[in-house]
């Protein structure tokens, strides 16, 4: 009995961490609205990074991020569904430990897929840009002074802004 409680505690912590990182990631990449200021918890300013490189390389960056978003829409939907399912399981009249364990396994798989996809995008960006442009892109994106600058949504052309 004691081990069962410990196992459920570990699974709950794991699920909470997976949901946290999935939420951070989806907020990080898919924030709605054309222009939103970055908050203090943001780690990378995509717009500042894009603006730091020469205009001839900006379409390369837009294409990579646009392809990523289009190819991962169902993954993002699943993450939101997992969050809803977790809430329902944890707030139900009766806690279903087996369903929670199954959901935790599915969430772990989805977050691992997301991590691999994000790693692939970063590699694509780093290998598609010349060294100087790659350095400018990532320096500007990680520069903390750029975090409060407004940004546009990824994968949208400038003339698509609202």
ABEGO torsion letter per residue (X at the ends): XAAAAAAAAAAAAAAAAAAAAAAAAAAAAABBEABBBBBAABABBAAAAAAABBAAAAAAAAAAAAAAAAAAAAAAAAAAAAAAAAAAAAABABBBAAAAAAAAAAAAAAAAAAAAAAAAAAAAAAAABBAAAAAAAAAAAABAAAAABBBBBBGBBAAABX
